[in-house]
Structures are given as C-alpha cells and as structure tokens.
Amino acid sequence: MVYDLLHYGKSILFVGRPGVGKTTVMREIARVLSDEFQKRVVIVDTSNEIGGDGDIPHSAIGTARRMQVPEPSLQHKVMIEAVENHMPEVIIVDEIGTEAEAHACRSIAERGVMLIGTAHGEWLENIIKNPILSDLIGGVDTVTLGDEEARARRCQKSILERKAPPTFYFLIEMRERHYWVTHKTEKSVDMLLRGKTPLVEIRKRDDRFNVVVDRWKTYDRHDI
C-alpha cells in the first residue's frame, strides 16, 4: 500500500484505531526495507509485538535488528541508544505515546535517520490537539498578529500556527485495513490550522486486491 512512498526515504507516521493493523504494517515495512532495500533497520520493540518475545526475532521482520526494551518507560532511551550505537538508516518504533518519546523522535529525525512509527489517535486532528504528541507534526503555537496582517489574512488577531518542521514527512490515517488516507504532514497541518480542507491521497485495494491510489482528493474525516 505504501511501497512507492518508501522510495522517498522520508519518515512515515501511522495512526488508526486499535486492531486496524498498524503493528502488522510495521513488521512488513521492516522486512521490505531490510531485505529488498538493503537498509540497516533497527526495531525498538517495547512489547515484543513486532519481533516476538523469543531469543531469535521472528522471520517476518527479515534481516532487521531488534532492540528489546526492559520497561515501557525506557522506550525513549532505547531509541536514542539505537541511533548512537547501531548506525541505523531506519528506526521502527510502535506506539509513540509520551512526550519523551516524541522528543526522541525529533532528535532521531534531525540526525537524518528515517523513522517509521505509530501513534495513539485515529485522525490527524487527534495528533494536532494532543499536547504530548503534537511535536510529531511540528507542534502548535498561538501567534498574535498585527492589525494590518490580520486584515490582510482576513482572520482573527490570535491564530494557531505550526511551530517547527514536522518530525514525520508523511502521516497515514488507517481508516480500515485496506483504506488509508495519506497526508503530506506539513501541508495538511497548515491547512487545518487555517480552517481549510487539505488535499490528500486515498489508498485502497479493489476487489482483486490491487492497490488503487486516488490523488488530490478533498480530505473528509468521515469518508469511508
């Protein structure tokens, strides 16, 4: 479903409700990037969901390396350790949920490492409105405009703006197992903060399980 996006080498964040298949996607992306793209992939496997809990990682992750996490609260430290000690080209992390983990993601991205991650939330708006996770999409700040600027923009003097470049270049909402909404994070966040509707890509499978990509679709939160 996202094979073409992996060629860009950009970070991708997946959001979706529990059970929609986010962890399964992480496992398959680990295999594709390590075996087919020949990249050095490190999986930070907090709950052993991706690589299994045995001494030998499950064959489904290909030649990717796995780093197990002794306690969930230490996930952010293991993420930084993976970058400093294992020279990865890609880091895969499941369930980014704390402020420390969001900061670790930014630190990793700033070092030029590709990130593949999942986060708690069903829509892009959930991440924007979550004060802990909003750093993943660049963070949100309240800005006060001057009178002339407010008139030129035809808006209120106090507005919301993105603080920094997003950690993840792409954000994918997994609405159903075979129906995904793909955002270019920077553009979509800016449009939503201005009260406008961004354009997105709809990725789905047809009756024969071929991937169909509909580009330049108007974003609709309730469109399934």
Solvent accessible surface area in square Angstrom, and as a share of the most:
residue,aa,sasa,rsa
1,M,34,0.15
2,V,8,0.04
3,Y,108,0.41
4,D,58,0.30
5,L,8,0.04
6,L,4,0.02
7,H,123,0.55
8,Y,141,0.54
9,G,35,0.33
10,K,84,0.36
11,S,11,0.07
12,I,0,0.00
13,L,0,0.00
14,F,0,0.00
15,V,0,0.00
16,G,4,0.04
17,R,96,0.35
18,P,127,0.80
19,G,71,0.68
20,V,5,0.03
21,G,9,0.09
22,K,19,0.08
23,T,26,0.15
24,T,70,0.41
25,V,22,0.13
26,M,0,0.00
27,R,62,0.23
28,E,81,0.36
29,I,7,0.04
30,A,0,0.00
31,R,72,0.26
32,V,12,0.07
33,L,0,0.00
34,S,6,0.04
35,D,52,0.27
36,E,91,0.41
37,F,42,0.17
38,Q,143,0.63
39,K,60,0.26
40,R,114,0.42
41,V,5,0.03
42,V,2,0.01
43,I,0,0.00
44,V,1,0.00
45,D,2,0.01
46,T,32,0.19
47,S,74,0.48
48,N,44,0.23
49,E,91,0.41
50,I,1,0.01
51,G,1,0.01
52,G,27,0.26
53,D,117,0.60
54,G,38,0.36
55,D,145,0.75
56,I,150,0.76
57,P,52,0.32
58,H,107,0.48
59,S,97,0.62
60,A,33,0.25
61,I,1,0.00
62,G,27,0.26
63,T,106,0.62
64,A,8,0.06
65,R,114,0.42
66,R,35,0.13
67,M,27,0.12
68,Q,85,0.38
69,V,13,0.08
70,P,106,0.67
71,E,95,0.43
72,P,98,0.62
73,S,78,0.50
74,L,57,0.28
75,Q,5,0.02
76,H,48,0.21
77,K,124,0.52
78,V,12,0.07
79,M,0,0.00
80,I,42,0.21
81,E,74,0.33
82,A,0,0.00
83,V,18,0.10
84,E,108,0.48
85,N,102,0.52
86,H,51,0.23
87,M,140,0.62
88,P,11,0.07
89,E,65,0.29
90,V,0,0.00
91,I,0,0.00
92,I,0,0.00
93,V,0,0.00
94,D,13,0.07
95,E,68,0.31
96,I,0,0.00
97,G,27,0.26
98,T,65,0.38
99,E,97,0.44
100,A,40,0.31
101,E,11,0.05
102,A,0,0.00
103,H,99,0.44
104,A,6,0.04
105,C,0,0.00
106,R,43,0.16
107,S,32,0.21
108,I,0,0.00
109,A,31,0.24
110,E,129,0.58
111,R,117,0.43
112,G,71,0.68
113,V,15,0.09
114,M,11,0.05
115,L,0,0.00
116,I,0,0.00
117,G,0,0.00
118,T,0,0.00
119,A,0,0.00
120,H,106,0.47
121,G,22,0.21
122,E,65,0.29
123,W,35,0.12
124,L,0,0.00
125,E,26,0.12
126,N,56,0.29
127,I,0,0.00
128,I,20,0.10
129,K,153,0.65
130,N,45,0.23
131,P,117,0.74
132,I,77,0.39
133,L,2,0.01
134,S,12,0.07
135,D,29,0.15
136,L,0,0.00
137,I,0,0.00
138,G,1,0.01
139,G,2,0.02
140,V,39,0.22
141,D,69,0.36
142,T,86,0.50
143,V,51,0.29
144,T,103,0.60
145,L,16,0.08
146,G,46,0.44
147,D,78,0.40
148,E,136,0.61
149,E,73,0.33
150,A,8,0.06
151,R,165,0.60
152,A,83,0.64
153,R,105,0.38
154,R,223,0.81
155,C,54,0.32
156,Q,140,0.62
157,K,98,0.42
158,S,59,0.38
159,I,30,0.15
160,L,88,0.44
161,E,57,0.25
162,R,54,0.20
163,K,127,0.54
164,A,32,0.25
165,P,92,0.58
166,P,21,0.13
167,T,8,0.05
168,F,0,0.00
169,Y,87,0.33
170,F,9,0.04
171,L,0,0.00
172,I,0,0.00
173,E,0,0.00
174,M,3,0.01
175,R,7,0.03
176,E,65,0.29
177,R,122,0.45
178,H,72,0.32
179,Y,30,0.12
180,W,12,0.04
181,V,2,0.01
182,T,7,0.04
183,H,1,0.00
184,K,93,0.40
185,T,0,0.00
186,E,81,0.37
187,K,133,0.56
188,S,1,0.01
189,V,0,0.00
190,D,31,0.16
191,M,61,0.27
192,L,41,0.20
193,L,32,0.16
194,R,154,0.56
195,G,72,0.69
196,K,116,0.49
197,T,67,0.39
198,P,2,0.01
199,L,95,0.47
200,V,6,0.04
201,E,34,0.15
202,I,15,0.07
203,R,2,0.01
204,K,69,0.29
205,R,80,0.29
206,D,61,0.31
207,D,144,0.75
208,R,207,0.75
209,F,127,0.53
210,N,83,0.43
211,V,63,0.36
212,V,54,0.31
213,V,44,0.25
214,D,38,0.20
215,R,131,0.48
216,W,189,0.66
217,K,92,0.39
218,T,92,0.54
219,Y,14,0.05
220,D,70,0.36
221,R,80,0.29
222,H,135,0.60
223,D,64,0.33
224,I,115,0.59
